[in-house]
Amino acid sequence: MFGHEAPIVGKRLADSPRAARRWHGVTHNPWIPIAIASLAWGSAPAATKAVLVNGVSPFTIFPLKQAGGALMVIAALALVGRLPRIDIATLRAGVVIGIFNMTVPTILFTLGFERIPASIGAVIVGIIPLTTILFTHWVVPGERFRLGRTPGLLLGLFGVAIMGWAPVGQASSRWILGVALTTLGAACAGLGGAFTRRFAVRYQNRSLIVVQFITSAVLLSLISIPFDGYAGYLTIDAASLWLIVYMAAVPTVISFAAFMWASRIATAARAALIGYMVPVLGALGGVALLSEPVTLQLIVGVVAVAVGIVFSDRPDREDDRRRAAARTTPPC
């Protein structure tokens, strides 16, 4: 679906080298999928919190959202005649990504957002880049942790730590549990991000996407049974149902497809920057859409995470400049 080793060049583009180069620049520019995934994922906390506020059980949301996302992915691929054939190796890789990158984080994030504001929860998601880069050190061959990223990662982690303090008037135990669940979900998502990077360069992207969505939809549907999640289908209101459809289409399908695209053409560390942008966008969504208060705690956390983006990406920018200089330097 996304992430091509060579640009898609049709008949018209083949006749135009300039157009082919321009299209290659689009398909191989990592900032395009990073921006798409960030905007899509950034809307998830506010949408999730809005459904929870409407009284819908998390265990009703899980199967509806994930099954809807799986159906959308399969329908889109069938429509363009690109349904993949899946071998055993791809199936195993997709199941691993589906568990760690979708199923477990979906459960933990939703349960966490029940207990804390969406804006605060969104900032806590900023721990994903740190955990992704740390797990990548062991999961992805050839991609080691670089000390040059440390200042940015620590600054982002500082912003997340600020979010862990329960404000005056909030139940500390409930707040701490919400922070803990969200943080654990971010750690699982980081591990899933490292696995995504490892497998996205080996296997066909659309095959991995199909397997991970089906895996997550099946697991979440089964998990919801003992918690009576299906009972909520009879009482869910139209507004909540449309929000769940939106969550399936945008923060789930589009964001994960864009992340797979980014993981194929960018290093895991750069693709992980999505996790830094999501808290900023998610916090803004909570304030603008849910009228959540703008607190000093939120401002400090968002600023720390935003500045961390610049510092953590510096080694990759320096690598890009060196490669560009090497390509333009004539051989001796």
WOWO-V110899 format. One line per field, one symbol per residue. ss: DSSP state (H for helix, E for strand, L for the rest). burial: b if it has 9 or more other C-alpha atoms within 8 Angstrom, else e. A space follows every 10 residues. Layout:
ss=???
burial=???
This chain:
ss=LLLLLLLLLL HHHHLLHHHH HHHHHHHLLH HHHHHHHHHH HHLHHHHHHH HHHLLLLHHH HHHHHHHHHH HHHHHHHHHL LLLLLLLHHH HHHHHHHHHH HHHHHHHHHH HHHLLLLHHH HHHHHHHHHH HHHHHHHHHL LLLLLLHHHH HHHHHHHHHH HHLLLLLLLL LHHHHHHHHH HHHHHHHHHH HHHHHHHHHH LLLLHHHHHH HHHHHHHHHH HHHHHLLLHH HHHHLLLHHH HHHHHHHHHH HHHHHHHHHH HHHHHLLHHH HLLHHHHHHH HHHHHHHHHH LLLLLHHHHH HHHHHHHHHH HHLHHHHHHH HHHHHHHHLL LL
burial=ebbeeebebe eebbeeeeeb eebbeebbbb eebbbbbbbb bbbbbbbbbb bbeeebbbbb bbbbbbbbbb ebbbeebbee eeeeeeeeeb bebbbbbbbb bbbbbbbbbb bbbbbbbbbb bbbbbbbbbb bbbbbbbebb eeeebeeebb bbbbbbbbbb bbbbebeeee eeeebbbbbb bbbbbbbbbb bbbbbbbbbb bebebbbbbb bbbbbbbbbb bebbbeebbb ebeeebeeeb bebbbbbbbb bbbbbbbbbb bbbbbbbbbb bbbbbbbbbb bbbbbbbeeb ebeeeeebbb bbbbbbbbbb bbbbbeeeee eeeeeeeeee ee
